[in-house]
Amino acid sequence: MRNLITLKVDLESGYVPMSGTSVIATFTLTAAHTNTQDAVLEGTDGKEIPVAPGTQYYFERVDLSKIKVKSKAGESMLVVGHSAE
């Protein structure tokens, strides 16, 4: 059975995981349109990927705890999707 996942994650200047526990999910990751600067997504290879306000990325069967994003305090990321298991 799949469960709905909706999260608003408040960002900080250091990397913040999208989930504190392991959650395998299919979801859309969105940088809030109210953000005032690009957020930074940490790639699996350690490279930084800029994410402009309002930008959306689609992920299939990915562990939310492995996705880490940073920006300035007060910015946020949104996650909407469903559990994959």
Secondary structure, DSSP 8 states (H G I E B T S, - for coil): ---EEEEEEE--SS-EES-SS--EEEEEEEE-TT-SS-EEEE-TTS-EEEE-TT-EEEEEEEEGGG-EEE-STT-EEEEEEEE--
